[in-house]
Amino acid sequence: MLNVNDFLRYSRPMNLSEIGTDGQLKLKEAKVLVIGAGGLGSPILTYLAASGIGNLGVVDFDYVEIHNLHRQILFTENDIGKPKTVVALERIITINPHISVIGFNEKVTEENIDRIFSSFDFIVDGSDNFATRYLVNDYCSKYNKTLIYGTILGFQGQLAVFNHNGSKNLRNIFPEVPDKKDVPNCGLLGVLGTFPGIIGTMMAQETIKVIVNLNPLHNKLLLIDTLHWTIKELKF
């Protein structure tokens, strides 16, 4: 149940008729796992923690490097060389000490995915490679877990919600994992520091909408161009 601190801390969202006390309680009881604590994961974790997600997990096997700092806002120069998951947990607790957080300092694989994912109801994929995205998608589809999906490349982003209330999944749009040699990455093409913040915040927004049943995306893939500020909707 909500306590006095909840009513004080979350009074503004609870003033929204679409949220109210029932919605805030759903957020408090939600179990959300975020994959990746990098460019997308940083704003996702920040806003989900601040919004009062009661049970928040993060999985990442990487270490903080100096080239991360322009976009991965959970980290500072003092964190270089440290595991991202460890630092992320420290920041999350600072943002909101009233929630439960857990970290998994490891790479998501076929061998450990059930152990990591099984206790969470909502999965938010901020990973940076297609092998992980398809592994996560297939697991969520098999075990009926809602998946909030987002990607970035250059100035282009994508956003979707998969496997929620009977909706379709990633393979319904792109059936096969792309060949590595055909997939460019941010390390080669570059990325503005603000861009992951835009898409990551949209992913956090959609996660909250899913939890409180506030008309999230359904069988739609948003194609977001932040250079020209256009959003196209692909129905599938």
C-alpha positions in Angstrom: 0.0 0.0 0.0 1.0 3.6 -0.4 2.5 5.4 2.7 2.8 9.0 3.7 6.1 9.4 1.9 4.5 8.1 -1.3 1.7 10.7 -1.1 4.2 13.5 -0.5 6.8 12.4 -3.2 4.3 11.4 -5.9 1.6 14.0 -5.4 2.0 15.5 -8.9 1.6 12.3 -10.9 -1.2 11.2 -8.6 -3.0 14.4 -9.4 -3.4 13.2 -12.9 -6.8 11.5 -13.3 -5.1 8.8 -15.5 -2.7 7.9 -12.7 -4.3 8.6 -9.3 -3.5 6.5 -6.2 -4.3 3.2 -8.0 -1.8 4.0 -10.8 0.9 5.0 -8.3 0.3 1.8 -6.4 0.7 -0.2 -9.6 4.1 1.5 -10.2 5.1 0.7 -6.6 4.3 -2.9 -7.0 5.8 -3.3 -10.5 8.8 -5.4 -11.2 10.8 -4.0 -14.1 14.2 -5.1 -15.5 16.2 -2.7 -17.6 18.8 -4.3 -20.0 21.8 -2.0 -20.4 22.9 0.9 -18.2 24.4 2.9 -21.1 23.0 5.6 -23.3 19.4 4.4 -23.3 19.6 2.7 -19.9 20.7 5.8 -18.1 17.6 7.9 -18.7 15.3 4.9 -18.4 16.7 3.9 -15.0 16.7 7.5 -13.8 13.1 8.2 -14.6 11.7 4.9 -13.6 13.4 5.2 -10.2 12.2 8.7 -9.8 8.7 7.7 -10.8 8.5 5.2 -8.0 8.9 1.8 -9.7 9.0 -0.3 -6.6 11.2 -3.2 -7.8 13.8 -2.2 -10.4 16.6 -4.3 -11.8 19.5 -3.6 -14.2 21.7 -6.0 -16.1 25.0 -4.9 -17.8 28.4 -6.5 -18.1 30.3 -3.4 -19.3 32.7 -1.0 -17.6 32.6 2.8 -17.6 34.9 4.4 -20.2 35.6 8.0 -20.9 33.8 8.0 -24.3 30.6 7.0 -22.5 30.4 10.2 -20.4 28.8 12.5 -23.0 25.6 10.5 -23.1 25.5 8.0 -20.2 24.4 10.4 -17.5 24.6 8.0 -14.6 28.4 8.2 -14.7 31.2 10.6 -14.0 34.9 10.6 -14.6 35.3 9.2 -11.1 33.5 6.1 -12.3 35.9 5.2 -15.2 36.9 1.6 -15.0 34.1 0.6 -12.6 31.3 -1.9 -13.5 28.3 0.0 -14.9 25.9 -2.0 -12.9 27.6 -1.3 -9.6 27.7 2.5 -10.3 24.1 2.5 -11.7 22.8 0.9 -8.5 24.6 3.5 -6.4 23.0 6.3 -8.4 19.5 4.8 -8.4 19.6 4.5 -4.6 20.6 8.1 -4.4 17.7 9.1 -6.8 15.2 7.1 -4.8 16.2 5.3 -1.6 12.6 4.1 -1.1 12.6 1.4 -3.9 14.1 -2.0 -4.1 16.9 -2.3 -6.7 19.1 -5.2 -7.8 21.9 -5.5 -10.3 23.2 -8.3 -12.5 26.8 -7.7 -13.5 26.8 -10.1 -16.4 25.9 -10.5 -20.1 22.5 -11.8 -21.0 22.9 -15.3 -22.5 20.7 -18.3 -23.2 22.2 -19.9 -20.1 21.3 -17.2 -17.6 18.3 -15.4 -19.1 15.7 -17.3 -17.2 17.5 -16.8 -13.8 17.8 -13.1 -14.4 14.4 -12.5 -16.0 12.0 -14.8 -14.2 11.2 -12.6 -11.3 10.3 -9.5 -13.4 7.1 -8.8 -15.2 8.2 -6.0 -17.5 11.4 -6.0 -19.6 12.9 -2.8 -21.0 15.5 -3.5 -23.7 18.2 -0.8 -23.9 20.8 -3.2 -25.3 23.1 -2.2 -28.2 23.2 -5.4 -30.3 20.8 -7.5 -32.3 21.8 -10.8 -30.8 20.7 -9.7 -27.4 17.6 -8.0 -28.7 16.4 -11.2 -30.4 17.3 -13.4 -27.5 15.3 -11.1 -25.2 12.4 -10.8 -27.6 12.2 -14.6 -28.0 12.3 -15.2 -24.2 9.6 -12.6 -23.5 7.4 -14.0 -26.3 7.8 -17.6 -24.9 7.1 -16.6 -21.3 4.5 -13.9 -21.9 6.5 -10.9 -20.6 5.8 -7.4 -21.8 8.8 -6.0 -23.7 9.5 -2.3 -24.2 11.9 -2.0 -27.1 14.0 1.0 -28.3 17.0 1.5 -30.6 19.1 4.4 -31.8 21.4 4.9 -34.7 22.7 8.3 -35.9 19.7 10.6 -35.6 17.2 7.7 -36.1 15.3 6.0 -33.3 12.7 3.2 -32.9 10.2 2.6 -30.2 7.7 -0.3 -29.7 5.9 -2.4 -27.1 6.0 -6.1 -27.8 4.0 -9.0 -26.4 1.6 -6.9 -24.4 -2.1 -7.8 -24.2 -1.7 -10.1 -27.2 0.4 -7.8 -29.3 3.0 -9.1 -31.7 6.8 -9.2 -31.3 10.0 -8.2 -33.0 10.1 -11.2 -35.3 6.7 -10.1 -36.8 8.5 -7.1 -38.2 12.0 -8.4 -38.8 11.9 -12.2 -38.8 15.7 -12.9 -38.7 18.7 -11.5 -36.9 20.6 -9.2 -39.3 24.1 -10.2 -40.3 26.7 -8.4 -38.1 28.6 -7.1 -41.2 25.4 -5.4 -42.4 24.7 -3.5 -39.1 26.5 -0.2 -38.4 26.9 0.9 -34.8 27.2 4.1 -32.8 30.9 3.6 -32.3 31.5 3.9 -36.0 28.8 6.4 -37.0 28.7 8.5 -33.8 25.9 9.7 -31.6 24.9 13.0 -30.0 24.7 12.9 -26.2 21.1 14.1 -26.1 19.7 11.5 -28.5 19.7 8.5 -26.2 18.1 10.7 -23.6 15.2 11.4 -25.9 14.5 7.8 -26.9 15.3 6.5 -23.4 12.9 8.9 -21.8 10.2 7.8 -24.4 10.9 4.2 -23.4 10.5 5.1 -19.7 7.2 6.9 -20.5 5.9 3.8 -22.4 6.9 1.6 -19.6 4.8 3.6 -17.1 1.9 3.6 -19.6 2.1 -0.2 -19.8 2.1 -0.6 -16.0 -0.9 1.7 -15.4 -2.8 0.5 -18.5 -2.7 3.9 -20.2 -3.0 3.0 -23.9 0.6 2.0 -24.7 1.7 1.3 -28.3 0.0 -1.7 -29.7 1.4 -3.4 -32.9 3.0 -0.1 -33.8 6.7 0.7 -34.4 7.5 4.4 -34.1 10.3 5.6 -36.4 11.7 8.8 -34.9 13.9 11.2 -36.9 15.4 13.8 -34.5 17.3 15.6 -37.3 14.1 16.6 -39.1 11.7 16.0 -36.2 9.4 13.6 -37.9 7.7 10.5 -36.4 6.4 7.8 -38.7 4.1 5.0 -37.4 4.6 1.5 -38.9 1.7 -0.8 -38.1 2.4 -4.5 -38.0 
